[in-house]
Amino acid sequence: MSSAMLVENKLHHEYWRKAVKPTIAVTGATEQAGYEFVNCIDENGGTAFKVSGGQAVITITFDSQKLLNGFAIFGHNLKNNQGIQVKFSTALTGDFIDFKASNAAEIGVYNSEPVYNPSDNSYKAFGCAFKQTFFLVRRLQITTVGWDSESYISILSAGLWVNQGIDISAPFVPPMFAPQETVMKRNNKGNPLLSDVRAMPQKLKINMTQFSEDDLLLQIDNYKQVGSGLLDYTKSTINGETKNFPLVELVGHYVSRYPFFLMYMQGTDGETDAEIRADRSKIYYCTVDKSLKQPSYSSPTLLNWSINAIGYIS
């Protein structure tokens, strides 16, 4: 299965982990006290972003251009007629551009773009991921669409989906629905009380297809897709070092330390736009389960790499 992982949340790392933070301006509907926008980019599922009701426009201005090819949202109560409109600008001035596909092969995949909504009312994770479209962003504009005063988002991640080299092999549990657990409670006399029903995370074993050592140490294929003119913008900074990191270093660093999104299937050749969109809507929000394993040799020339993770659907 051709999969993708969003491991580096540019919004979180630019705001919460850099000395020079991006500026964030909110106009229109106001942020509710204690539910400011920065809460949804802090990687904390216990905080959230809410507005007073109506349309709020959030403008994020970075210190330099950032390369994005999608985003993902987890921990929300948005219905399928609510969502966010996403636009961007390549400069500090000028008009905003729709955050939508420019490559002909992907134009029809997200038919409501640049407004992105969940596919149903089950509160599952959702977002967008482009394989052949990349956005050079200096300013990012996010507008709430159809929200009321109770609407919220807990986790918003945006960055560069790693969409090649992440090929998951069976067995694997796809995110079809959020399993629920019924918790029976009794009083001191043993009489049953009202039971609680809660969503249960899924234990995952993300088995990558086999790699050669050279494959793991090469730069990610995304870098080749964006073209040599944008290579400077694909760089990440880890422990003060800025460069195009190889797959094993980039994924190993971020997955072992931060939550990440996993799209288990990006669509296959021959599928319709609607089928590809349905594939790309199956997303897990994950944390590594205890620790991340190193790749290990399964033969004299090939390595296996599996990630034990806890996956959340809603």
Rosetta silent file (secondary structure, phi, psi, omega in degrees, C-alpha in Angstrom):
SEQUENCE: MSSAMLVENKLHHEYWRKAVKPTIAVTGATEQAGYEFVNCIDENGGTAFKVSGGQAVITITFDSQKLLNGFAIFGHNLKNNQGIQVKFSTALTGDFIDFKASNAAEIGVYNSEPVYNPSDNSYKAFGCAFKQTFFLVRRLQITTVGWDSESYISILSAGLWVNQGIDISAPFVPPMFAPQETVMKRNNKGNPLLSDVRAMPQKLKINMTQFSEDDLLLQIDNYKQVGSGLLDYTKSTINGETKNFPLVELVGHYVSRYPFFLMYMQGTDGETDAEIRADRSKIYYCTVDKSLKQPSYSSPTLLNWSINAIGYIS
SCORE:     score description
SCORE:     0.000 S_00000001
   1 L     0.000  128.890  177.797    0.000    0.000    0.000 S_00000001
   2 E   -79.210  108.903 -172.234    1.344    3.395   -0.998 S_00000001
   3 L  -114.085  178.536  178.948    1.112    5.346    2.246 S_00000001
   4 E  -148.809  151.533  178.768    2.164    8.741    3.594 S_00000001
   5 E  -132.677  133.173  173.222    3.257   10.191    6.918 S_00000001
   6 E  -103.449   96.534 -170.585    3.078   13.770    8.160 S_00000001
   7 L  -101.006  -27.919 -178.795    5.865   13.691   10.729 S_00000001
   8 L  -111.039  108.421  178.196    7.052   17.312   10.964 S_00000001
   9 L   -84.002  101.387 -177.148    4.339   19.768   11.968 S_00000001
  10 H   -60.842  -36.302 -179.035    5.672   23.065   10.640 S_00000001
  11 H   -63.130  -45.199 -179.447    3.045   25.047   12.557 S_00000001
  12 H   -65.890  -49.233 -173.540    4.052   23.529   15.880 S_00000001
  13 H   -71.361  -32.955  178.452    7.798   23.686   15.380 S_00000001
  14 H   -70.133  -37.144 -175.705    7.809   27.204   13.952 S_00000001
  15 H   -88.789  -46.301 -170.491    5.712   28.622   16.809 S_00000001
  16 H   -93.110  -15.141 -172.135    6.535   26.555   19.873 S_00000001
  17 L  -127.891   17.767  176.080   10.159   25.515   19.251 S_00000001
  18 L  -127.384  148.872  178.953   11.844   28.508   17.631 S_00000001
  19 L   -67.939  -38.937  178.700   13.091   31.726   19.142 S_00000001
  20 L   -97.028  104.209 -175.471   11.646   33.751   16.251 S_00000001
  21 L   -88.265  151.666  170.632    7.968   32.856   16.183 S_00000001
  22 L   -67.211  152.319  174.737    5.557   33.463   13.311 S_00000001
  23 E   -86.688  141.746 -179.317    3.004   36.204   13.911 S_00000001
  24 E  -125.960  120.840  179.819   -0.626   35.071   14.198 S_00000001
  25 E  -117.932  134.738  179.147   -3.481   37.522   13.621 S_00000001
  26 E  -118.854  123.637  177.727   -7.173   36.662   14.124 S_00000001
  27 E  -124.558  167.369 -176.496   -9.863   38.843   12.571 S_00000001
  28 E    80.550 -130.853  177.558  -13.639   38.489   12.289 S_00000001
  29 L   -60.509  143.376 -175.825  -15.022   36.214   14.988 S_00000001
  30 L   -89.664  154.597  173.712  -12.950   36.353   18.166 S_00000001
  31 E   -69.847  140.163  174.643  -11.131   33.516   19.902 S_00000001
  32 L   -74.145  145.807 -179.919  -12.855   32.262   23.034 S_00000001
  33 L   -59.585  128.194 -178.150  -10.913   32.847   26.251 S_00000001
  34 L    84.877   -3.769 -178.664   -8.732   29.807   26.941 S_00000001
  35 L  -128.363   44.533 -177.605   -9.318   28.473   23.429 S_00000001
  36 L   -69.590  162.537 -176.134   -6.897   30.564   21.393 S_00000001
  37 H   -58.575  -37.265 -176.703   -5.643   29.415   17.995 S_00000001
  38 H   -61.055  -18.582  177.874   -2.190   28.497   19.317 S_00000001
  39 H   -64.275  -29.339 -176.741   -3.878   25.719   21.325 S_00000001
  40 H   -86.781   -1.793  176.332   -4.493   23.690   18.169 S_00000001
  41 H  -118.368   18.663 -178.863   -0.827   23.771   17.141 S_00000001
  42 L   -96.984    4.718  179.809    0.648   22.799   20.535 S_00000001
  43 L    61.648   25.128 -179.579    0.436   19.001   19.894 S_00000001
  44 L  -117.239  112.059 -179.057   -1.705   18.693   23.039 S_00000001
  45 L   -68.383  -10.425 -179.890   -5.005   16.884   22.584 S_00000001
  46 L   -87.976   -3.266  177.093   -6.282   18.377   25.848 S_00000001
  47 L  -117.201  163.682 -175.309   -6.420   21.930   24.468 S_00000001
  48 L  -153.569  163.517  175.660   -8.523   23.306   21.620 S_00000001
  49 E  -109.369  125.614  178.088   -9.263   26.276   19.387 S_00000001
  50 L  -137.660  151.436  176.810  -12.786   27.749   19.471 S_00000001
  51 E  -118.702  170.449 -175.735  -14.288   30.994   18.223 S_00000001
  52 L   -72.272   -6.589 -175.708  -17.227   33.055   19.414 S_00000001
  53 L   114.545  142.037 -176.181  -19.290   31.897   16.458 S_00000001
  54 L    95.992 -162.432 -172.613  -19.245   33.017   12.879 S_00000001
  55 L  -101.361  122.038  174.705  -16.276   33.327   10.576 S_00000001
  56 E  -110.470  142.280  178.292  -12.772   33.873   11.920 S_00000001
  57 E  -116.264  117.662 -179.635   -9.784   34.514    9.669 S_00000001
  58 E  -106.447  123.569  178.963   -6.396   33.412   11.017 S_00000001
  59 E  -115.498  120.293  179.790   -3.314   34.713    9.225 S_00000001
  60 E  -107.608  122.796 -179.091    0.039   33.113   10.053 S_00000001
  61 E  -112.779  115.200 -178.510    3.128   34.963    8.829 S_00000001
  62 E   -84.664  163.121  178.839    6.367   32.955    8.847 S_00000001
  63 E   -74.690  -17.934  176.723    9.864   34.395    9.062 S_00000001
  64 E  -157.570  172.789 -178.226   10.658   32.854    5.661 S_00000001
  65 E   -69.460  139.051  177.938    8.942   30.738    3.015 S_00000001
  66 E  -119.811  144.090 -179.107    7.935   27.206    4.039 S_00000001
  67 E   -97.702  122.267 -179.805    7.172   24.328    1.684 S_00000001
  68 E  -125.913  149.230  169.833    3.859   22.531    2.326 S_00000001
  69 L  -133.757   19.645  175.499    1.929   19.862    0.470 S_00000001
  70 E   159.568 -175.926 -179.449   -0.940   19.339    2.867 S_00000001
  71 E  -154.673  172.863  176.170   -2.310   19.321    6.391 S_00000001
  72 E  -151.742  151.803 -177.914   -4.312   17.147    8.797 S_00000001
  73 E  -129.989  136.590  176.098   -6.761   17.725   11.655 S_00000001
  74 E  -138.875  150.124  177.974   -7.545   15.497   14.642 S_00000001
  75 E    73.668   70.394 -176.562   -9.717   15.981   17.721 S_00000001
  76 E  -145.035  168.462  173.697  -12.619   18.035   16.419 S_00000001
  77 L  -125.524   29.915 -178.676  -16.410   18.110   16.404 S_00000001
  78 L   -76.377  139.425  175.544  -16.878   19.484   12.896 S_00000001
  79 L   -93.266  175.348 -173.127  -19.705   18.106   10.778 S_00000001
  80 L   -72.864   -4.832  173.295  -19.530   17.548    7.041 S_00000001
  81 L  -107.068   14.400  175.763  -20.954   21.022    6.349 S_00000001
  82 L  -124.271  156.057  179.379  -18.291   22.691    8.512 S_00000001
  83 E   176.421 -152.972  177.434  -14.592   23.017    7.875 S_00000001
  84 E  -134.192  143.932  170.844  -11.776   25.394    7.070 S_00000001
  85 E   -97.713  133.658 -176.330  -10.847   27.390    4.002 S_00000001
  86 E  -121.286  127.383  174.956   -7.106   27.421    3.349 S_00000001
  87 E  -135.610  167.209  179.662   -5.233   30.001    1.294 S_00000001
  88 E  -150.292  164.955  174.040   -1.621   31.139    1.151 S_00000001
  89 E  -134.453  142.955 -179.965    0.664   33.843   -0.141 S_00000001
  90 L   -82.954   -9.318 -175.632    4.245   33.476   -1.286 S_00000001
  91 L  -136.846  175.600 -179.802    5.136   36.981   -0.036 S_00000001
  92 L   -75.256  -16.883  179.088    4.383   39.429    2.763 S_00000001
  93 L  -130.539  170.323  177.941    2.078   41.400    0.488 S_00000001
  94 L   100.788  173.621 -176.815   -0.280   40.616   -2.354 S_00000001
  95 L   -72.644  154.475  174.020   -3.364   38.490   -2.796 S_00000001
  96 L   -85.151  148.462 -176.847   -3.865   35.096   -1.205 S_00000001
  97 E  -111.715  143.184  177.925   -3.962   32.021   -3.458 S_00000001
  98 E   -62.385  135.251  176.588   -6.247   29.019   -3.038 S_00000001
  99 L   -82.224   82.226 -176.941   -4.542   26.051   -1.364 S_00000001
 100 L  -147.810  166.403 -173.270   -5.490   23.609   -4.089 S_00000001
 101 L   -62.566  138.216  172.427   -3.940   21.297   -6.629 S_00000001
 102 L  -108.136  -14.993  179.125   -2.078   22.810   -9.544 S_00000001
 103 L   -86.294  132.386 -173.699   -1.113   19.457  -11.068 S_00000001
 104 H   -56.865  -32.824 -176.947   -3.695   18.177  -13.559 S_00000001
 105 H   -69.614  -17.075 -174.849   -3.628   14.660  -12.109 S_00000001
 106 H  -116.640    0.049 -172.927   -4.810   15.915   -8.695 S_00000001
 107 L   -59.687  -37.351 -175.202   -7.189   18.754   -9.529 S_00000001
 108 L   -90.254   -0.962 -173.795  -10.340   16.678   -9.018 S_00000001
 109 L   -67.674  -46.116  177.758   -9.308   14.811   -5.869 S_00000001
 110 L  -107.772   94.596 -169.346  -10.533   17.459   -3.413 S_00000001
 111 L   -76.247  -11.906  179.568  -13.634   18.764   -5.120 S_00000001
 112 L  -101.235    2.329 -175.380  -14.508   21.361   -2.448 S_00000001
 113 L   -55.987  148.333    3.221  -11.076   22.951   -2.314 S_00000001
 114 L   -87.335   17.972  172.438   -9.947   25.348   -0.953 S_00000001
 115 E   -95.952  124.630 -176.018  -12.669   24.576    1.667 S_00000001
 116 E  -115.082  126.246 -177.747  -11.892   21.286    3.408 S_00000001
 117 L  -124.614  156.026  168.835  -14.555   19.421    5.384 S_00000001
 118 L   -64.623  153.861 -176.185  -14.731   16.042    7.099 S_00000001
 119 L   -75.497  -19.424 -179.780  -16.364   13.404    4.902 S_00000001
 120 L  -153.846 -168.637 -176.475  -19.059   12.608    7.490 S_00000001
 121 L  -103.503   27.465 -177.091  -20.196   13.451   11.019 S_00000001
 122 L   -92.776    1.136  177.255  -18.130   10.818   12.856 S_00000001
 123 L    64.897   25.524  177.668  -15.428   13.321   13.945 S_00000001
 124 L   -72.961  158.648  174.514  -12.661   11.282   12.313 S_00000001
 125 L   -58.024  145.590  177.179   -9.312   12.806   11.453 S_00000001
 126 E  -150.177  171.512  179.523   -9.273   14.527    8.057 S_00000001
 127 E   168.477 -152.764  175.692   -7.081   16.716    5.906 S_00000001
 128 E  -149.529  149.993  178.301   -5.457   16.776    2.505 S_00000001
 129 E  -144.723  124.521  177.516   -2.261   15.471    1.004 S_00000001
 130 L  -105.799  140.190  178.609   -0.933   16.212   -2.457 S_00000001
 131 L   -92.178  -30.098 -172.780    1.663   14.039   -4.153 S_00000001
 132 L  -125.622    9.150  178.831    2.576   16.348   -7.020 S_00000001
 133 L  -121.441  130.132 -178.829    1.539   19.804   -5.808 S_00000001
 134 L  -130.593  145.310 -174.938    3.700   21.869   -3.458 S_00000001
 135 E  -120.103  125.896  176.326    3.056   25.291   -1.951 S_00000001
 136 E   -94.056  107.538 -164.942    5.748   27.833   -1.122 S_00000001
 137 E  -113.876  122.269  168.301    4.139   29.650    1.815 S_00000001
 138 E  -101.612  -38.599  174.683    5.158   32.910    3.498 S_00000001
 139 E  -125.941  135.373  178.736    1.667   33.648    4.814 S_00000001
 140 E  -117.167  128.831 -178.410   -0.965   31.013    5.547 S_00000001
 141 E  -116.885  123.576  179.955   -4.623   32.029    5.877 S_00000001
 142 E  -119.868  124.621 -178.824   -7.156   29.750    7.587 S_00000001
 143 E  -118.173  129.247  176.780  -10.843   30.724    7.669 S_00000001
 144 E   -73.038  138.768 -177.445  -13.469   28.911    9.733 S_00000001
 145 E  -125.533  116.858  176.187  -16.461   27.857    7.624 S_00000001
 146 L    76.629   12.460 -177.931  -19.852   27.120    9.158 S_00000001
 147 L   -75.033  151.855  166.304  -18.584   27.071   12.756 S_00000001
 148 L  -116.940 -171.635 -174.375  -20.720   27.915   15.789 S_00000001
 149 L   -71.545  -11.413  179.046  -19.602   28.729   19.323 S_00000001
 150 L   -99.242   -8.324 -178.036  -19.265   25.009   20.195 S_00000001
 151 L   -71.127  143.336 -179.075  -17.100   24.035   17.200 S_00000001
 152 L  -153.688  160.829  171.317  -13.475   23.246   17.965 S_00000001
 153 E  -132.829  133.270  178.140  -10.211   21.769   16.678 S_00000001
 154 E   -96.873  -39.630 -175.580   -7.604   20.253   19.015 S_00000001
 155 E  -130.087  122.032  172.691   -4.788   19.302   16.625 S_00000001
 156 E  -125.987  122.467  179.711   -3.849   21.025   13.359 S_00000001
 157 E  -124.070  136.447  176.588   -0.685   19.907   11.586 S_00000001
 158 E  -138.466  142.315 -179.632    0.689   21.249    8.320 S_00000001
 159 E   173.485 -147.164 -177.822    3.895   20.398    6.538 S_00000001
 160 L  -109.610  105.584  175.091    5.398   18.119    3.941 S_00000001
 161 L   -61.527  127.951  172.331    3.779   14.679    3.775 S_00000001
 162 E   -80.464  105.711 -169.684    6.476   12.059    3.207 S_00000001
 163 L  -115.775    9.552  170.513    4.669   10.220    0.428 S_00000001
 164 L  -136.221  146.037 -174.888    7.274    7.924   -1.055 S_00000001
 165 L    89.593   -6.561  177.876    9.242    5.252    0.707 S_00000001
 166 L  -107.761   80.542 -179.166    6.315    4.733    3.124 S_00000001
 167 E  -113.762  107.570 -173.607    4.853    1.505    1.738 S_00000001
 168 E   -86.342  137.796  178.768    3.007   -0.443    4.431 S_00000001
 169 E  -108.999  157.658  178.321    2.725   -4.212    4.198 S_00000001
 170 L   -70.851  156.158   -1.606    0.107   -6.543    5.693 S_00000001
 171 L   -79.661  145.213  179.835   -1.031   -7.308    8.295 S_00000001
 172 L  -153.492  141.309 -179.696   -2.363   -3.815    9.043 S_00000001
 173 L   -97.056  110.997  179.609   -5.625   -2.501   10.528 S_00000001
 174 L   -74.571  154.259 -178.200   -7.076    0.298    8.354 S_00000001
 175 L   -81.613   72.676 -178.400   -8.940    3.176   10.058 S_00000001
 176 L   -75.073  -44.522  178.582  -12.457    2.198    8.989 S_00000001
 177 L  -154.953  166.080 -179.459  -14.239    3.401   12.137 S_00000001
 178 L   -89.086  110.373  177.813  -13.428    4.342   15.722 S_00000001
 179 L   -61.603  145.311  179.970  -13.883    1.301   18.009 S_00000001
 180 E  -116.393  150.019  176.410  -15.802    1.990   21.207 S_00000001
 181 E  -121.345  131.306  176.275  -15.482    0.455   24.655 S_00000001
 182 E   -93.579  125.031 -178.999  -18.355    0.164   27.125 S_00000001
 183 E  -107.861  111.032  179.952  -17.287    0.674   30.728 S_00000001
 184 L   -82.242  131.896  178.378  -19.747   -0.815   33.221 S_00000001
 185 L  -120.168  147.172  177.645  -19.976    0.961   36.577 S_00000001
 186 E  -132.278  152.770  177.057  -21.638   -0.184   39.803 S_00000001
 187 L   -84.408 -175.092 -176.375  -22.442    1.548   43.075 S_00000001
 188 L   -62.525  -22.187  179.292  -21.355    0.399   46.514 S_00000001
 189 L   -91.390    0.815  179.366  -24.238   -2.072   46.612 S_00000001
 190 L    86.699    4.741  179.091  -23.254   -3.624   43.303 S_00000001
 191 L   -79.194  139.790 -178.191  -26.164   -2.164   41.378 S_00000001
 192 E   -67.832  139.191  173.763  -25.358   -1.110   37.807 S_00000001
 193 L  -103.971  178.265  175.993  -25.021    2.584   37.059 S_00000001
 194 L   -60.356  132.358 -178.659  -25.152    4.317   33.719 S_00000001
 195 L   -85.633  152.427  175.632  -22.333    2.926   31.599 S_00000001
 196 E   -99.945  144.524  173.187  -19.765    5.039   29.771 S_00000001
 197 E  -120.078  126.981 -177.763  -18.846    4.520   26.151 S_00000001
 198 E  -135.240  150.925  178.242  -15.479    5.809   25.027 S_00000001
 199 E   -71.055  140.502 -179.591  -13.412    5.658   21.876 S_00000001
 200 L  -111.295  134.062  174.920  -10.534    3.210   21.987 S_00000001
 201 L   -71.109  162.448 -178.586   -7.221    3.718   20.204 S_00000001
 202 E  -108.822  128.771  173.681   -5.908    1.029   17.899 S_00000001
 203 E   -76.456  126.946 -175.610   -2.564   -0.675   18.459 S_00000001
 204 E  -118.545  146.096  165.975   -0.756   -0.597   15.145 S_00000001
 205 E  -120.842  104.741 -176.623    2.287   -2.283   13.723 S_00000001
 206 E   -87.462   97.914 -178.801    3.331   -0.206   10.743 S_00000001
 207 E   -89.679  110.424  174.641    5.412   -2.621    8.682 S_00000001
 208 E   -73.176  151.385  171.892    7.384   -0.806    6.032 S_00000001
 209 L   -69.233  162.504 -170.951    8.269   -2.703    2.910 S_00000001
 210 L   -67.311  143.510  179.787   11.871   -3.795    2.813 S_00000001
 211 E  -119.132  152.024  161.273   14.643   -1.291    2.218 S_00000001
 212 E   -84.821  161.499  179.056   18.245   -1.527    1.228 S_00000001
 213 H   -62.427  -35.993  178.339   20.577    0.411    3.509 S_00000001
 214 H   -62.146  -39.093  178.662   21.260    2.831    0.666 S_00000001
 215 H   -59.817  -43.992 -178.168   17.509    3.520    0.340 S_00000001
 216 H   -66.951  -29.450 -175.755   17.238    4.474    3.998 S_00000001
 217 H   -94.612   -3.500  176.457   20.249    6.765    3.789 S_00000001
 218 L   -82.356  158.768  175.103   19.191    8.540    0.598 S_00000001
 219 E   -65.406  151.753 -176.253   17.253   11.787    0.650 S_00000001
 220 L   -63.017  144.894 -178.193   13.483   11.402    0.592 S_00000001
 221 H   -61.375  -25.223  175.783   11.870   11.090   -2.835 S_00000001
 222 H   -51.932  -36.833 -176.575    9.749   14.175   -2.069 S_00000001
 223 H   -63.392  -35.864  178.638   12.879   16.232   -2.644 S_00000001
 224 H   -69.895  -35.785 -176.825   13.157   14.918   -6.203 S_00000001
 225 H   -66.959  -36.921 -174.923    9.474   15.642   -6.896 S_00000001
 226 H   -75.764  -17.653  179.482    9.629   19.310   -5.952 S_00000001
 227 L    92.971  154.580 -173.858   12.555   19.952   -8.293 S_00000001
 228 H   -63.907  -26.250 -178.024   16.033   21.278   -7.678 S_00000001
 229 H   -68.369  -17.881 -178.225   14.840   24.898   -7.545 S_00000001
 230 H  -112.477    8.837 -174.900   12.965   24.266   -4.294 S_00000001
 231 H   -58.785  -34.708 -179.979   15.428   21.990   -2.532 S_00000001
 232 H   -61.955  -27.749 -175.548   16.405   24.690   -0.034 S_00000001
 233 H   -87.008   -8.242  177.824   12.793   24.843    1.143 S_00000001
 234 H   -89.911   -0.635 -175.436   12.532   21.113    1.858 S_00000001
 235 L   -73.335  148.604  174.064   15.178   21.301    4.553 S_00000001
 236 E  -117.546  160.780  177.633   14.450   20.547    8.197 S_00000001
 237 E  -116.293  118.456  178.367   16.337   21.637   11.297 S_00000001
 238 E  -125.930  121.053  179.535   17.249   18.967   13.840 S_00000001
 239 L    52.628   40.821  176.272   19.434   19.846   16.827 S_00000001
 240 L    84.397   -4.796 -179.929   20.602   23.017   15.123 S_00000001
 241 E  -102.398  126.711 -178.726   21.549   21.303   11.838 S_00000001
 242 E  -111.703  120.539  178.884   19.591   22.344    8.738 S_00000001
 243 E  -169.502  177.699  171.057   19.659   20.107    5.675 S_00000001
 244 L   -85.307  101.611 -175.231   17.688   17.623    3.567 S_00000001
 245 L   -78.411  147.337  173.968   17.723   14.674    5.924 S_00000001
 246 E   -67.636  163.248 -175.716   17.539   11.068    4.675 S_00000001
 247 H   -52.252  -49.564 -173.855   14.366    9.086    5.287 S_00000001
 248 H   -64.548  -34.572 -179.253   15.664    7.136    8.298 S_00000001
 249 H   -76.548  -44.077 -177.915   16.890   10.280   10.097 S_00000001
 250 H   -65.604  -53.575 -179.414   13.854   12.474    9.409 S_00000001
 251 H   -65.504  -42.874 -179.473   11.210    9.872   10.243 S_00000001
 252 H   -60.381  -41.425 -178.487   13.282    8.428   13.090 S_00000001
 253 H   -67.356  -52.613 -172.200   13.751   11.809   14.766 S_00000001
 254 H   -76.078  -40.169 -178.682   10.191   13.112   14.572 S_00000001
 255 H   -65.608  -34.948 -178.577    8.253    9.872   15.056 S_00000001
 256 H   -75.453  -13.358 -174.458   10.221    8.978   18.170 S_00000001
 257 H  -119.041  -27.350 -171.483    9.561   12.385   19.753 S_00000001
 258 L  -132.872  156.632  171.620    6.274   13.821   18.448 S_00000001
 259 L   -62.633  158.764 -179.590    2.800   12.670   17.381 S_00000001
 260 E  -148.227  161.573  176.252    2.356   12.118   13.641 S_00000001
 261 E  -103.858  141.717  178.613   -0.361   11.483   11.075 S_00000001
 262 E  -124.190  119.703  172.071   -0.493    8.305    8.995 S_00000001
 263 E  -102.220  110.555 -167.791   -2.433    8.066    5.742 S_00000001
 264 L   -77.695  -16.903  176.917   -2.447    4.368    5.050 S_00000001
 265 L  -148.760  131.262 -179.537   -3.366    4.614    1.357 S_00000001
 266 L   -96.233   -2.451 -173.745   -2.930    7.484   -1.119 S_00000001
 267 L   105.286  156.380 -177.746   -4.917    5.896   -3.937 S_00000001
 268 L  -125.701  162.175  179.087   -3.869    3.665   -6.794 S_00000001
 269 L   -58.769  137.957  178.187   -3.622    3.973  -10.549 S_00000001
 270 L    94.477  -12.798  178.080   -6.969    3.582  -12.284 S_00000001
 271 L   -77.374  153.436  174.613   -9.072    4.860   -9.386 S_00000001
 272 L   -75.777  167.065  176.919  -11.504    7.735   -9.848 S_00000001
 273 H   -57.717  -41.116 -179.285  -10.985   11.069   -8.098 S_00000001
 274 H   -64.408  -38.409  178.872  -13.726   10.127   -5.616 S_00000001
 275 H   -68.716  -39.874  177.028  -12.024    6.802   -4.834 S_00000001
 276 H   -64.553  -41.954  178.612   -8.653    8.499   -4.322 S_00000001
 277 H   -61.703  -40.847  178.082  -10.290   11.069   -2.058 S_00000001
 278 H   -63.941  -40.262  177.032  -11.905    8.268   -0.040 S_00000001
 279 H   -61.053  -45.352 -174.730   -8.515    6.546    0.298 S_00000001
 280 H   -75.372   -8.525  176.984   -6.837    9.738    1.472 S_00000001
 281 L   -86.996   -5.097  179.581   -9.552   10.349    4.068 S_00000001
 282 L   -91.382   96.105 -170.273   -8.488    7.250    6.039 S_00000001
 283 E  -128.505  136.575  170.337   -6.075    8.830    8.505 S_00000001
 284 E  -104.074  143.665  165.652   -4.683    7.847   11.885 S_00000001
 285 E  -102.003  121.627 -166.190   -3.307   10.292   14.443 S_00000001
 286 E  -123.360  152.765  163.274   -0.467    8.353   16.040 S_00000001
 287 E  -128.188  148.583  179.410    2.033    8.305   18.844 S_00000001
 288 E   -67.127  141.423 -179.494    4.855    5.801   18.985 S_00000001
 289 L   -86.179  100.411  179.938    4.132    2.892   21.345 S_00000001
 290 L    71.298  -72.958 -178.176    6.866    3.135   24.021 S_00000001
 291 L  -149.933  160.182 -178.874    9.871    3.425   21.712 S_00000001
 292 L   -93.486  128.487  179.555   10.831    3.385   18.055 S_00000001
 293 L   -79.239  150.651  172.582   12.713    0.349   16.808 S_00000001
 294 L   -75.626  151.769  169.166   15.779    0.602   14.618 S_00000001
 295 L   -59.635  145.522 -178.657   15.639   -0.917   11.112 S_00000001
 296 E  -133.962  147.352 -178.419   16.982   -4.476   11.197 S_00000001
 297 E   -71.804  130.678  172.967   18.414   -6.776    8.546 S_00000001
 298 L  -105.907   -9.899  176.171   16.082   -9.531    7.348 S_00000001
 299 L  -155.318  173.827 -179.248   18.563  -10.723    4.736 S_00000001
 300 L   -59.668  -21.040 -174.839   22.182   -9.893    3.854 S_00000001
 301 L  -123.325  -10.595 -173.760   21.058   -6.908    1.745 S_00000001
 302 E  -120.882  146.055  178.537   17.564   -5.873    2.947 S_00000001
 303 E  -116.230  145.330  169.385   16.272   -4.256    6.130 S_00000001
 304 E  -101.217  143.952  175.122   12.842   -4.358    7.740 S_00000001
 305 L  -136.562  118.034  178.305   11.544   -1.333    9.593 S_00000001
 306 E  -123.940  146.385 -178.853    8.388   -1.523   11.667 S_00000001
 307 E  -119.214  117.244  172.502    6.852    1.143   13.901 S_00000001
 308 E   -83.940  122.182 -172.843    4.744    0.130   16.877 S_00000001
 309 E  -138.293  159.402  169.897    2.210    2.910   17.318 S_00000001
 310 E  -104.407  117.810 -175.963   -1.022    3.855   19.041 S_00000001
 311 E  -107.166  131.767  178.591   -3.455    5.091   16.395 S_00000001
 312 E  -112.102  136.932 -178.611   -6.417    7.347   17.084 S_00000001
 313 L  -102.095  -42.194  178.353   -9.260    7.795   14.589 S_00000001
 314 L  -147.410    0.000    0.000  -11.531   10.277   16.401 S_00000001
